[in-house]
Amino acid sequence: MRYLQMVRRFVVQHATMAQFPEDAVEAFELAVDEACTNVIEHAYEGRPGHWVDITITVDPTRFTVRICDDGKPFDLASYTEPDVPALTQQRQGGGLGVHIIRRLMDQVEYRKRDGRNEICLVMYRAQ
Amino acid sequence: MQLEIVEDRVGDTLILAPVDRVDSSVARDFEEFVSNRLAEGNTSLVVDFARLGFISSAGMRVLLLAAKKLRAGGGSLLLCGMRDSIREIFSISGFDRIITICNSREEALAYEA
């Protein structure tokens, strides 16, 4: 968790350099934070000593952040929209982070590849 | 990273202004802080976002929990001073339908009065 701020700075720096507008940069900052928090809390169940690989790809049409881990896979089938009033019943989870990511990003893809989990967060440039 | 909160009191209302960021690395500290203030008997709480640049769902959940506790005891929680991007997140999460959000601290205090 203590590296989250570093990760956010990394993404903000690159999204700013790629000349995305401020609101898009802030959307990426939050989406990446939520995705990495999910990896730490769910894929790795809060246990320290694991890796998270973050790759940024910038091209003329879009900005992509790929986050990889080798923890417990995210079960997309079990995902449901969060019930906000019920969120107080649980310390974590409830799908709020995933809901925020999906609303902020233009495209969100989950993949399982070579025993690794991958989530790709994509935002397209305004034409 | 440590949690920093500036506290202020106007009448019976306690105002908490978290500084810089409330992400999942400090959410538990934030929860404990708010929970302690409620346990001390504060029933009128305003959380001022004016100094806050970033909040994630872990921090938002703490506010939801506080709102629920306060409401159950006849108290109230108001949020104010949000920048547009944070307000948007509260809106897309549906939190703005559960917690009252005022534009400014002054508006929140007038609302409480």
gemmi code that builds the backbone of each chain (N, CA, C; Angstrom):
import gemmi

chains = {
    "A": [
        ("MET", (0.822, -1.203, 0.000), (0.000, 0.000, 0.000), (0.860, 1.258, 0.000)),
        ("ARG", (2.046, 1.166, 0.590), (2.852, 2.375, 0.677), (3.440, 2.785, -0.674)),
        ("TYR", (3.347, 1.896, -1.656), (3.841, 2.244, -2.986), (2.758, 2.846, -3.883)),
        ("LEU", (1.538, 2.895, -3.359), (0.426, 3.375, -4.192), (0.663, 4.801, -4.696)),
        ("GLN", (1.166, 5.627, -3.800), (1.386, 7.021, -4.184), (2.423, 7.113, -5.323)),
        ("MET", (3.432, 6.262, -5.241), (4.467, 6.227, -6.266), (3.869, 5.813, -7.616)),
        ("VAL", (2.988, 4.805, -7.552), (2.338, 4.326, -8.771), (1.469, 5.441, -9.371)),
        ("ARG", (0.722, 6.124, -8.501), (-0.138, 7.211, -8.997), (0.709, 8.294, -9.681)),
        ("ARG", (1.825, 8.634, -9.057), (2.694, 9.678, -9.627), (3.218, 9.260, -11.003)),
        ("PHE", (3.584, 7.992, -11.106), (4.101, 7.435, -12.363), (3.064, 7.609, -13.478)),
        ("VAL", (1.832, 7.253, -13.168), (0.762, 7.326, -14.165), (0.425, 8.782, -14.490)),
        ("VAL", (0.332, 9.621, -13.465), (0.006, 11.040, -13.669), (1.074, 11.703, -14.540)),
        ("GLN", (2.327, 11.392, -14.253), (3.430, 11.970, -15.000), (3.330, 11.625, -16.494)),
        ("HIS", (3.070, 10.348, -16.776), (3.025, 9.926, -18.172), (1.768, 10.407, -18.889)),
        ("ALA", (0.637, 10.407, -18.191), (-0.601, 10.882, -18.819), (-0.502, 12.383, -19.100)),
        ("THR", (0.167, 13.111, -18.208), (0.360, 14.551, -18.415), (1.294, 14.784, -19.601)),
        ("MET", (2.390, 14.007, -19.642), (3.335, 14.134, -20.754), (2.670, 13.779, -22.089)),
        ("ALA", (1.690, 12.879, -22.025), (0.987, 12.486, -23.251), (-0.083, 13.513, -23.620)),
        ("GLN", (-0.119, 14.591, -22.843), (-1.001, 15.730, -23.109), (-2.482, 15.401, -23.020)),
        ("PHE", (-2.810, 14.542, -22.085), (-4.222, 14.315, -21.789), (-4.692, 15.460, -20.888)),
        ("PRO", (-5.966, 15.852, -21.004), (-6.460, 16.947, -20.157), (-6.461, 16.551, -18.674)),
        ("GLU", (-6.507, 17.554, -17.806), (-6.382, 17.324, -16.368), (-7.432, 16.342, -15.835)),
        ("ASP", (-8.678, 16.457, -16.316), (-9.723, 15.560, -15.781), (-9.433, 14.109, -16.178)),
        ("ALA", (-8.860, 13.909, -17.365), (-8.516, 12.550, -17.795), (-7.346, 12.005, -16.967)),
        ("VAL", (-6.386, 12.871, -16.673), (-5.237, 12.462, -15.856), (-5.720, 12.051, -14.460)),
        ("GLU", (-6.636, 12.831, -13.895), (-7.162, 12.513, -12.561), (-7.984, 11.221, -12.583)),
        ("ALA", (-8.686, 10.994, -13.672), (-9.464, 9.755, -13.802), (-8.517, 8.551, -13.816)),
        ("PHE", (-7.419, 8.684, -14.541), (-6.432, 7.607, -14.572), (-5.805, 7.381, -13.205)),
        ("GLU", (-5.512, 8.468, -12.521), (-4.896, 8.370, -11.194), (-5.771, 7.527, -10.261)),
        ("LEU", (-7.074, 7.815, -10.277), (-7.986, 7.077, -9.391), (-8.195, 5.633, -9.866)),
        ("ALA", (-8.385, 5.463, -11.169), (-8.637, 4.109, -11.697), (-7.458, 3.178, -11.417)),
        ("VAL", (-6.252, 3.685, -11.606), (-5.066, 2.855, -11.369), (-4.914, 2.555, -9.878)),
        ("ASP", (-5.198, 3.535, -9.033), (-5.149, 3.319, -7.581), (-6.136, 2.224, -7.173)),
        ("GLU", (-7.359, 2.300, -7.706), (-8.381, 1.303, -7.354), (-7.971, -0.089, -7.848)),
        ("ALA", (-7.434, -0.134, -9.067), (-7.042, -1.433, -9.635), (-5.893, -2.051, -8.827)),
        ("CYS", (-4.908, -1.234, -8.459), (-3.765, -1.758, -7.683), (-4.212, -2.157, -6.274)),
        ("THR", (-5.113, -1.383, -5.691), (-5.641, -1.743, -4.364), (-6.347, -3.095, -4.433)),
        ("ASN", (-7.109, -3.311, -5.507), (-7.789, -4.600, -5.674), (-6.787, -5.747, -5.779)),
        ("VAL", (-5.695, -5.507, -6.499), (-4.664, -6.546, -6.629), (-4.105, -6.880, -5.237)),
        ("ILE", (-3.753, -5.832, -4.486), (-3.135, -6.043, -3.174), (-4.111, -6.736, -2.213)),
        ("GLU", (-5.354, -6.247, -2.192), (-6.307, -6.744, -1.195), (-6.976, -8.057, -1.591)),
        ("HIS", (-7.207, -8.231, -2.893), (-7.947, -9.429, -3.319), (-7.046, -10.485, -3.964)),
        ("ALA", (-6.289, -10.078, -4.990), (-5.444, -11.077, -5.664), (-4.386, -11.621, -4.687)),
        ("TYR", (-3.775, -10.734, -3.918), (-2.726, -11.156, -2.973), (-3.226, -11.220, -1.528)),
        ("GLU", (-4.507, -10.971, -1.353), (-5.162, -11.059, -0.033), (-4.385, -10.320, 1.062)),
        ("GLY", (-3.805, -9.191, 0.689), (-3.127, -8.326, 1.658), (-1.762, -8.816, 2.123)),
        ("ARG", (-1.300, -9.908, 1.545), (0.001, -10.453, 1.983), (1.147, -9.701, 1.303)),
        ("PRO", (2.140, -9.313, 2.060), (3.260, -8.568, 1.464), (4.199, -9.481, 0.660)),
        ("GLY", (5.122, -8.870, -0.050), (6.163, -9.636, -0.739), (5.791, -10.095, -2.125)),
        ("HIS", (4.730, -9.516, -2.712), (4.349, -9.888, -4.077), (4.628, -8.739, -5.035)),
        ("TRP", (4.659, -9.064, -6.318), (4.934, -8.034, -7.325), (3.667, -7.596, -8.043)),
        ("VAL", (3.717, -6.378, -8.526), (2.671, -5.855, -9.419), (3.414, -5.169, -10.558)),
        ("ASP", (3.094, -5.565, -11.785), (3.783, -5.022, -12.947), (2.864, -4.006, -13.635)),
        ("ILE", (3.363, -2.800, -13.845), (2.537, -1.755, -14.451), (3.210, -1.261, -15.726)),
        ("THR", (2.485, -1.366, -16.829), (3.032, -0.956, -18.119), (2.141, 0.118, -18.737)),
        ("ILE", (2.746, 1.190, -19.166), (1.990, 2.271, -19.810), (2.323, 2.282, -21.291)),
        ("THR", (1.285, 2.357, -22.104), (1.498, 2.466, -23.545), (0.768, 3.710, -24.055)),
        ("VAL", (1.510, 4.546, -24.735), (0.900, 5.756, -25.297), (0.980, 5.670, -26.808)),
        ("ASP", (-0.139, 5.855, -27.485), (-0.083, 5.978, -28.938), (-0.986, 7.134, -29.359)),
        ("PRO", (-1.017, 7.463, -30.641), (-1.755, 8.679, -31.039), (-3.234, 8.662, -30.664)),
        ("THR", (-3.808, 7.479, -30.524), (-5.251, 7.448, -30.270), (-5.624, 7.167, -28.824)),
        ("ARG", (-4.722, 6.556, -28.062), (-5.141, 6.162, -26.718), (-3.994, 6.026, -25.735)),
        ("PHE", (-4.378, 5.964, -24.455), (-3.431, 5.800, -23.351), (-3.867, 4.532, -22.614)),
        ("THR", (-2.946, 3.613, -22.455), (-3.297, 2.318, -21.850), (-2.396, 2.029, -20.651)),
        ("VAL", (-3.010, 1.610, -19.550), (-2.226, 1.144, -18.404), (-2.570, -0.332, -18.195)),
        ("ARG", (-1.553, -1.166, -18.252), (-1.755, -2.607, -18.035), (-1.174, -2.971, -16.675)),
        ("ILE", (-2.000, -3.613, -15.852), (-1.563, -3.985, -14.503), (-1.604, -5.506, -14.399)),
        ("CYS", (-0.458, -6.108, -14.079), (-0.370, -7.575, -14.016), (-0.009, -8.032, -12.613)),
        ("ASP", (-0.513, -9.222, -12.257), (-0.128, -9.846, -10.990), (-0.239, -11.356, -11.162)),
        ("ASP", (0.278, -12.118, -10.203), (0.115, -13.579, -10.299), (-0.638, -14.126, -9.075)),
        ("GLY", (-1.556, -13.311, -8.589), (-2.361, -13.720, -7.435), (-3.652, -14.411, -7.839)),
        ("LYS", (-4.590, -14.405, -6.921), (-5.888, -15.048, -7.144), (-6.612, -14.305, -8.264)),
        ("PRO", (-7.148, -15.033, -9.254), (-7.784, -14.331, -10.377), (-9.062, -13.599, -9.973)),
        ("PHE", (-9.323, -12.509, -10.664), (-10.559, -11.754, -10.458), (-11.690, -12.500, -11.136)),
        ("ASP", (-12.752, -12.726, -10.407), (-13.880, -13.466, -10.958), (-14.892, -12.481, -11.539)),
        ("LEU", (-14.731, -12.247, -12.834), (-15.595, -11.272, -13.491), (-17.057, -11.704, -13.451)),
        ("ALA", (-17.279, -13.004, -13.503), (-18.647, -13.521, -13.534), (-19.406, -13.180, -12.254)),
        ("SER", (-18.667, -13.066, -11.149), (-19.349, -12.823, -9.882), (-19.513, -11.321, -9.594)),
        ("TYR", (-18.997, -10.491, -10.524), (-19.084, -9.059, -10.281), (-20.510, -8.554, -10.476)),
        ("THR", (-20.974, -7.801, -9.504), (-22.272, -7.143, -9.643), (-22.103, -5.676, -9.287)),
        ("GLU", (-22.976, -4.859, -9.787), (-22.929, -3.434, -9.457), (-23.044, -3.280, -7.945)),
        ("PRO", (-22.292, -2.347, -7.354), (-22.324, -2.236, -5.895), (-23.653, -1.717, -5.356)),
        ("ASP", (-24.022, -2.253, -4.207), (-25.193, -1.774, -3.481), (-24.646, -0.784, -2.455)),
        ("VAL", (-24.705, 0.505, -2.784), (-24.000, 1.507, -1.970), (-24.411, 1.495, -0.492)),
        ("PRO", (-25.704, 1.508, -0.154), (-26.028, 1.498, 1.284), (-25.460, 0.289, 2.029)),
        ("ALA", (-25.307, -0.840, 1.335), (-24.801, -2.054, 1.988), (-23.287, -2.049, 2.151)),
        ("LEU", (-22.612, -1.090, 1.514), (-21.147, -1.076, 1.565), (-20.603, -0.867, 2.972)),
        ("THR", (-21.412, -0.275, 3.838), (-20.940, -0.023, 5.206), (-20.807, -1.321, 5.994)),
        ("GLN", (-21.398, -2.373, 5.489), (-21.357, -3.642, 6.210), (-19.993, -4.320, 6.079)),
        ("GLN", (-19.227, -3.903, 5.093), (-17.969, -4.603, 4.843), (-16.815, -3.619, 4.811)),
        ("ARG", (-15.679, -4.078, 5.240), (-14.509, -3.193, 5.263), (-13.966, -2.969, 3.852)),
        ("GLN", (-13.935, -4.023, 3.077), (-13.408, -3.920, 1.730), (-14.412, -4.520, 0.752)),
        ("GLY", (-14.049, -4.434, -0.516), (-14.855, -5.097, -1.528), (-16.172, -4.385, -1.756)),
        ("GLY", (-17.128, -5.166, -2.189), (-18.418, -4.571, -2.484), (-18.473, -4.057, -3.909)),
        ("GLY", (-17.352, -4.145, -4.599), (-17.340, -3.793, -6.016), (-17.282, -2.308, -6.308)),
        ("LEU", (-17.121, -1.477, -5.292), (-17.109, -0.032, -5.529), (-15.912, 0.395, -6.383)),
        ("GLY", (-14.738, -0.152, -6.083), (-13.541, 0.196, -6.846), (-13.702, -0.161, -8.313)),
        ("VAL", (-14.214, -1.358, -8.568), (-14.401, -1.816, -9.958), (-15.436, -0.945, -10.665)),
        ("HIS", (-16.494, -0.592, -9.937), (-17.542, 0.267, -10.496), (-16.945, 1.616, -10.919)),
        ("ILE", (-16.117, 2.193, -10.054), (-15.488, 3.482, -10.352), (-14.579, 3.362, -11.572)),
        ("ILE", (-13.780, 2.300, -11.614), (-12.875, 2.087, -12.753), (-13.676, 2.041, -14.060)),
        ("ARG", (-14.749, 1.267, -14.046), (-15.528, 1.100, -15.274), (-16.191, 2.401, -15.727)),
        ("ARG", (-16.593, 3.187, -14.756), (-17.236, 4.458, -15.124), (-16.229, 5.487, -15.630)),
        ("LEU", (-14.995, 5.409, -15.137), (-13.998, 6.422, -15.512), (-13.308, 6.119, -16.835)),
        ("MET", (-13.124, 4.841, -17.127), (-12.328, 4.458, -18.300), (-13.223, 4.245, -19.518)),
        ("ASP", (-12.637, 4.429, -20.704), (-13.380, 4.152, -21.935), (-13.495, 2.652, -22.161)),
        ("GLN", (-12.487, 1.919, -21.704), (-12.464, 0.472, -21.950), (-11.699, -0.205, -20.809)),
        ("VAL", (-12.237, -1.318, -20.333), (-11.567, -2.092, -19.281), (-11.579, -3.549, -19.705)),
        ("GLU", (-10.410, -4.164, -19.752), (-10.355, -5.575, -20.170), (-9.631, -6.403, -19.114)),
        ("TYR", (-10.186, -7.567, -18.822), (-9.517, -8.509, -17.919), (-9.047, -9.695, -18.738)),
        ("ARG", (-7.864, -10.155, -18.439), (-7.339, -11.318, -19.141), (-6.578, -12.191, -18.169)),
        ("LYS", (-6.547, -13.478, -18.470), (-5.688, -14.398, -17.724), (-4.691, -14.903, -18.744)),
        ("ARG", (-3.408, -14.675, -18.505), (-2.418, -15.072, -19.499), (-1.197, -15.653, -18.786)),
        ("ASP", (-0.822, -16.871, -19.175), (0.352, -17.545, -18.596), (0.339, -17.536, -17.070)),
        ("GLY", (-0.839, -17.785, -16.513), (-0.951, -17.846, -15.051), (-0.952, -16.482, -14.380)),
        ("ARG", (-1.010, -15.429, -15.191), (-1.035, -14.076, -14.636), (-2.382, -13.415, -14.906)),
        ("ASN", (-2.752, -12.528, -14.020), (-3.954, -11.728, -14.249), (-3.526, -10.408, -14.861)),
        ("GLU", (-4.331, -9.958, -15.812), (-4.031, -8.691, -16.468), (-5.286, -7.845, -16.507)),
        ("ILE", (-5.189, -6.606, -16.116), (-6.293, -5.679, -16.347), (-5.734, -4.524, -17.170)),
        ("CYS", (-6.437, -4.213, -18.239), (-6.020, -3.103, -19.103), (-7.022, -1.966, -18.978)),
        ("LEU", (-6.525, -0.803, -18.624), (-7.357, 0.388, -18.515), (-7.044, 1.276, -19.712)),
        ("VAL", (-8.071, 1.611, -20.463), (-7.839, 2.355, -21.701), (-8.680, 3.635, -21.737)),
        ("MET", (-8.035, 4.713, -22.158), (-8.775, 5.939, -22.425), (-8.363, 6.446, -23.804)),
        ("TYR", (-9.369, 6.788, -24.624), (-9.097, 7.295, -25.966), (-8.967, 8.812, -25.940)),
        ("ARG", (-8.147, 9.312, -26.800), (-8.013, 10.758, -26.921), (-9.275, 11.344, -27.530)),
        ("ALA", (-9.673, 12.495, -27.018), (-10.815, 13.188, -27.619), (-10.401, 13.634, -29.018)),
        ("GLN", (-11.258, 13.368, -29.995), (-10.901, 13.721, -31.388), (-11.244, 15.182, -31.672)),
    ],
    "B": [
        ("MET", (3.536, 7.030, 4.321), (2.640, 8.167, 4.210), (1.705, 8.227, 5.407)),
        ("GLN", (1.550, 9.431, 5.940), (0.715, 9.564, 7.130), (-0.523, 10.387, 6.816)),
        ("LEU", (-1.544, 10.094, 7.589), (-2.793, 10.832, 7.440), (-2.672, 12.167, 8.170)),
        ("GLU", (-3.071, 13.230, 7.513), (-3.079, 14.537, 8.170), (-4.486, 15.118, 8.085)),
        ("ILE", (-4.996, 15.521, 9.239), (-6.350, 16.088, 9.281), (-6.317, 17.376, 10.111)),
        ("VAL", (-6.830, 18.439, 9.553), (-6.936, 19.696, 10.302), (-8.346, 19.754, 10.907)),
        ("GLU", (-8.392, 19.988, 12.207), (-9.683, 20.011, 12.903), (-10.064, 21.433, 13.285)),
        ("ASP", (-11.355, 21.680, 13.290), (-11.863, 22.988, 13.664), (-13.251, 22.759, 14.286)),
        ("ARG", (-13.658, 23.700, 15.111), (-14.986, 23.546, 15.699), (-15.731, 24.869, 15.613)),
        ("VAL", (-16.957, 24.793, 15.164), (-17.815, 25.977, 15.144), (-19.087, 25.581, 15.876)),
        ("GLY", (-19.287, 26.147, 17.064), (-20.433, 25.752, 17.889), (-20.330, 24.285, 18.233)),
        ("ASP", (-21.387, 23.550, 17.951), (-21.383, 22.113, 18.236), (-20.871, 21.281, 17.061)),
        ("THR", (-20.528, 21.952, 15.996), (-20.130, 21.215, 14.793), (-18.614, 21.032, 14.722)),
        ("LEU", (-18.210, 19.792, 14.540), (-16.795, 19.484, 14.374), (-16.493, 19.434, 12.877)),
        ("ILE", (-15.464, 20.163, 12.483), (-15.086, 20.184, 11.062), (-13.745, 19.473, 10.902)),
        ("LEU", (-13.722, 18.490, 10.028), (-12.483, 17.753, 9.742), (-12.060, 18.060, 8.309)),
        ("ALA", (-10.836, 18.482, 8.135), (-10.333, 18.765, 6.781), (-9.109, 17.901, 6.511)),
        ("PRO", (-9.307, 16.740, 5.880), (-8.156, 15.897, 5.530), (-7.269, 16.615, 4.514)),
        ("VAL", (-5.971, 16.430, 4.664), (-5.022, 17.143, 3.816), (-4.405, 16.186, 2.781)),
        ("ASP", (-4.334, 16.663, 1.562), (-3.650, 15.990, 0.463), (-4.402, 14.768, -0.071)),
        ("ARG", (-4.359, 13.638, 0.660), (-4.977, 12.441, 0.088), (-5.455, 11.448, 1.150)),
        ("VAL", (-6.564, 10.782, 0.831), (-7.037, 9.672, 1.656), (-7.176, 8.482, 0.721)),
        ("ASP", (-6.140, 7.677, 0.646), (-6.189, 6.484, -0.200), (-6.231, 5.241, 0.694)),
        ("SER", (-6.133, 4.066, 0.077), (-6.304, 2.848, 0.881), (-5.161, 2.637, 1.878)),
        ("SER", (-4.016, 3.323, 1.666), (-2.918, 3.145, 2.620), (-3.191, 3.860, 3.951)),
        ("VAL", (-4.096, 4.842, 3.952), (-4.414, 5.545, 5.209), (-5.887, 5.410, 5.599)),
        ("ALA", (-6.646, 4.636, 4.839), (-8.092, 4.548, 5.085), (-8.404, 4.016, 6.487)),
        ("ARG", (-7.599, 3.067, 6.944), (-7.866, 2.523, 8.292), (-7.600, 3.562, 9.364)),
        ("ASP", (-6.544, 4.352, 9.183), (-6.253, 5.434, 10.127), (-7.392, 6.460, 10.108)),
        ("PHE", (-7.873, 6.733, 8.911), (-8.971, 7.690, 8.772), (-10.224, 7.156, 9.477)),
        ("GLU", (-10.483, 5.882, 9.285), (-11.652, 5.264, 9.912), (-11.542, 5.344, 11.439)),
        ("GLU", (-10.359, 5.049, 11.945), (-10.141, 5.079, 13.392), (-10.295, 6.509, 13.931)),
        ("PHE", (-9.755, 7.458, 13.193), (-9.826, 8.859, 13.590), (-11.291, 9.309, 13.691)),
        ("VAL", (-12.040, 9.047, 12.642), (-13.454, 9.476, 12.613), (-14.244, 8.742, 13.694)),
        ("SER", (-13.973, 7.463, 13.818), (-14.673, 6.646, 14.808), (-14.416, 7.173, 16.232)),
        ("ASN", (-13.179, 7.582, 16.508), (-12.854, 8.153, 17.821), (-13.615, 9.448, 18.066)),
        ("ARG", (-13.692, 10.280, 17.034), (-14.409, 11.556, 17.195), (-15.894, 11.315, 17.456)),
        ("LEU", (-16.450, 10.308, 16.815), (-17.868, 9.984, 17.051), (-18.043, 9.428, 18.468)),
        ("ALA", (-17.082, 8.604, 18.889), (-17.156, 8.002, 20.232), (-17.049, 9.079, 21.315)),
        ("GLU", (-16.403, 10.189, 20.981), (-16.293, 11.294, 21.947), (-17.605, 12.052, 22.091)),
        ("GLY", (-18.584, 11.705, 21.268), (-19.908, 12.319, 21.413), (-20.233, 13.385, 20.390)),
        ("ASN", (-19.357, 13.547, 19.387), (-19.671, 14.519, 18.327), (-20.797, 13.984, 17.455)),
        ("THR", (-21.843, 14.776, 17.287), (-22.980, 14.320, 16.483), (-23.196, 15.175, 15.243)),
        ("SER", (-22.496, 16.300, 15.188), (-22.615, 17.162, 14.019), (-21.232, 17.281, 13.391)),
        ("LEU", (-21.085, 16.642, 12.232), (-19.761, 16.538, 11.617), (-19.787, 17.102, 10.190)),
        ("VAL", (-18.799, 17.921, 9.897), (-18.612, 18.407, 8.525), (-17.223, 17.952, 8.081)),
        ("VAL", (-17.142, 17.336, 6.918), (-15.833, 16.996, 6.367), (-15.581, 17.929, 5.181)),
        ("ASP", (-14.578, 18.768, 5.343), (-14.251, 19.780, 4.338), (-13.141, 19.243, 3.422)),
        ("PHE", (-13.444, 19.166, 2.124), (-12.512, 18.596, 1.146), (-11.576, 19.639, 0.531)),
        ("ALA", (-11.624, 20.855, 1.040), (-10.887, 21.937, 0.382), (-9.387, 21.681, 0.259)),
        ("ARG", (-8.835, 20.939, 1.216), (-7.383, 20.661, 1.160), (-7.086, 19.289, 0.559)),
        ("LEU", (-8.121, 18.613, 0.102), (-7.950, 17.229, -0.349), (-7.824, 17.147, -1.875)),
        ("GLY", (-6.762, 16.526, -2.331), (-6.559, 16.391, -3.767), (-6.958, 15.034, -4.300)),
        ("PHE", (-7.042, 14.046, -3.394), (-7.303, 12.683, -3.870), (-8.006, 11.869, -2.794)),
        ("ILE", (-9.068, 11.176, -3.181), (-9.707, 10.202, -2.267), (-10.109, 8.991, -3.096)),
        ("SER", (-9.867, 7.801, -2.549), (-10.263, 6.584, -3.260), (-11.469, 5.971, -2.560)),
        ("SER", (-11.953, 4.857, -3.113), (-13.174, 4.239, -2.584), (-13.007, 3.826, -1.116)),
        ("ALA", (-11.769, 3.509, -0.709), (-11.539, 3.105, 0.688), (-11.839, 4.271, 1.638)),
        ("GLY", (-11.478, 5.475, 1.240), (-11.773, 6.657, 2.041), (-13.245, 7.012, 2.005)),
        ("MET", (-13.840, 6.836, 0.828), (-15.267, 7.149, 0.687), (-16.109, 6.242, 1.568)),
        ("ARG", (-15.675, 4.997, 1.677), (-16.414, 4.026, 2.492), (-16.439, 4.458, 3.972)),
        ("VAL", (-15.357, 5.062, 4.425), (-15.280, 5.538, 5.816), (-16.348, 6.615, 6.049)),
        ("LEU", (-16.519, 7.484, 5.055), (-17.507, 8.551, 5.179), (-18.926, 7.992, 5.186)),
        ("LEU", (-19.124, 6.971, 4.368), (-20.443, 6.334, 4.318), (-20.787, 5.697, 5.666)),
        ("LEU", (-19.800, 5.046, 6.237), (-19.978, 4.404, 7.547), (-20.290, 5.456, 8.622)),
        ("ALA", (-19.556, 6.569, 8.585), (-19.780, 7.643, 9.557), (-21.183, 8.233, 9.394)),
        ("ALA", (-21.597, 8.426, 8.144), (-22.928, 8.989, 7.889), (-24.010, 8.080, 8.456)),
        ("LYS", (-23.808, 6.798, 8.273), (-24.799, 5.826, 8.747), (-24.868, 5.829, 10.275)),
        ("LYS", (-23.691, 5.839, 10.919), (-23.647, 5.843, 12.387), (-24.290, 7.113, 12.940)),
        ("LEU", (-23.933, 8.246, 12.338), (-24.455, 9.523, 12.827), (-25.963, 9.588, 12.652)),
        ("ARG", (-26.422, 9.166, 11.503), (-27.861, 9.227, 11.232), (-28.639, 8.348, 12.209)),
        ("ALA", (-28.079, 7.189, 12.504), (-28.755, 6.259, 13.434), (-28.883, 6.888, 14.825)),
        ("GLY", (-27.943, 7.778, 15.171), (-27.991, 8.411, 16.496), (-28.602, 9.800, 16.469)),
        ("GLY", (-29.231, 10.163, 15.353), (-29.873, 11.469, 15.253), (-28.907, 12.588, 14.891)),
        ("GLY", (-27.679, 12.256, 14.519), (-26.692, 13.273, 14.141), (-26.650, 13.476, 12.640)),
        ("SER", (-25.631, 14.187, 12.190), (-25.537, 14.427, 10.749), (-24.093, 14.557, 10.281)),
        ("LEU", (-23.893, 14.178, 9.027), (-22.595, 14.357, 8.367), (-22.828, 15.131, 7.074)),
        ("LEU", (-22.068, 16.191, 6.894), (-22.129, 16.944, 5.649), (-20.735, 16.997, 5.050)),
        ("LEU", (-20.669, 16.987, 3.731), (-19.386, 17.118, 3.041), (-19.389, 18.452, 2.303)),
        ("CYS", (-18.233, 19.071, 2.181), (-18.184, 20.349, 1.461), (-16.801, 20.569, 0.853)),
        ("GLY", (-16.729, 21.585, -0.006), (-15.447, 22.032, -0.543), (-14.811, 21.099, -1.559)),
        ("MET", (-15.623, 20.262, -2.208), (-15.053, 19.281, -3.149), (-14.665, 19.922, -4.476)),
        ("ARG", (-13.524, 19.521, -5.010), (-13.201, 19.916, -6.379), (-14.101, 19.108, -7.315)),
        ("ASP", (-14.249, 19.603, -8.536), (-15.224, 19.000, -9.458), (-14.969, 17.521, -9.719)),
        ("SER", (-13.682, 17.149, -9.843), (-13.385, 15.754, -10.192), (-13.782, 14.811, -9.056)),
        ("ILE", (-13.613, 15.244, -7.812), (-13.995, 14.388, -6.676), (-15.525, 14.325, -6.559)),
        ("ARG", (-16.157, 15.454, -6.795), (-17.624, 15.473, -6.733), (-18.214, 14.517, -7.773)),
        ("GLU", (-17.576, 14.476, -8.913), (-18.013, 13.573, -9.982), (-17.942, 12.107, -9.528)),
        ("ILE", (-16.889, 11.768, -8.797), (-16.736, 10.389, -8.306), (-17.834, 10.070, -7.293)),
        ("PHE", (-18.157, 11.013, -6.442), (-19.248, 10.800, -5.480), (-20.572, 10.635, -6.212)),
        ("SER", (-20.683, 11.320, -7.333), (-21.913, 11.223, -8.109), (-22.022, 9.865, -8.819)),
        ("ILE", (-20.950, 9.448, -9.496), (-21.034, 8.175, -10.235), (-21.107, 6.979, -9.287)),
        ("SER", (-20.687, 7.180, -8.042), (-20.770, 6.094, -7.060), (-22.121, 6.059, -6.349)),
        ("GLY", (-22.925, 7.091, -6.559), (-24.229, 7.154, -5.895), (-24.151, 7.649, -4.457)),
        ("PHE", (-22.960, 8.069, -4.037), (-22.810, 8.541, -2.657), (-23.530, 9.864, -2.426)),
        ("ASP", (-23.670, 10.653, -3.496), (-24.318, 11.962, -3.325), (-25.815, 11.823, -3.073)),
        ("ARG", (-26.341, 10.611, -3.255), (-27.757, 10.393, -2.939), (-27.925, 9.983, -1.475)),
        ("ILE", (-26.815, 9.693, -0.809), (-26.869, 9.218, 0.578), (-26.297, 10.260, 1.540)),
        ("ILE", (-25.263, 10.966, 1.097), (-24.621, 11.977, 1.950), (-24.821, 13.349, 1.314)),
        ("THR", (-25.211, 14.319, 2.142), (-25.430, 15.673, 1.627), (-24.084, 16.347, 1.343)),
        ("ILE", (-23.972, 16.928, 0.152), (-22.741, 17.616, -0.245), (-23.053, 19.102, -0.453)),
        ("CYS", (-22.364, 19.942, 0.283), (-22.531, 21.392, 0.149), (-21.350, 21.956, -0.632)),
        ("ASN", (-21.552, 23.139, -1.207), (-20.463, 23.740, -1.988), (-19.313, 24.199, -1.107)),
        ("SER", (-19.641, 24.884, -0.003), (-18.595, 25.475, 0.821), (-18.811, 25.149, 2.294)),
        ("ARG", (-17.803, 25.424, 3.082), (-17.891, 25.230, 4.524), (-19.011, 26.116, 5.107)),
        ("GLU", (-19.089, 27.325, 4.619), (-20.115, 28.256, 5.096), (-21.512, 27.698, 4.829)),
        ("GLU", (-21.676, 27.151, 3.630), (-22.977, 26.584, 3.275), (-23.294, 25.384, 4.171)),
        ("ALA", (-22.282, 24.578, 4.462), (-22.486, 23.403, 5.316), (-22.875, 23.832, 6.738)),
        ("LEU", (-22.210, 24.851, 7.249), (-22.507, 25.310, 8.609), (-23.907, 25.930, 8.670)),
        ("ALA", (-24.294, 26.643, 7.610), (-25.636, 27.227, 7.568), (-26.680, 26.113, 7.516)),
        ("TYR", (-26.335, 25.030, 6.811), (-27.225, 23.877, 6.676), (-27.415, 23.201, 8.029)),
        ("GLU", (-26.329, 23.130, 8.791), (-26.371, 22.501, 10.111), (-27.168, 23.334, 11.107)),
        ("ALA", (-27.110, 24.669, 10.929), (-27.691, 25.574, 11.938), (-29.214, 25.442, 12.015)),
    ],
}
model = gemmi.Model(1)
for chain_id, residues in chains.items():
    chain = gemmi.Chain(chain_id)
    for i, (resn, *xyz) in enumerate(residues, 1):
        res = gemmi.Residue()
        res.name, res.seqid = resn, gemmi.SeqId(i, " ")
        for name, pos in zip(("N", "CA", "C"), xyz):
            atom = gemmi.Atom()
            atom.name, atom.element = name, gemmi.Element(name[0])
            atom.pos, atom.b_iso = gemmi.Position(*pos), 0.0
            res.add_atom(atom)
        chain.add_residue(res)
    model.add_chain(chain)
structure = gemmi.Structure()
structure.add_model(model)
structure.setup_entities()
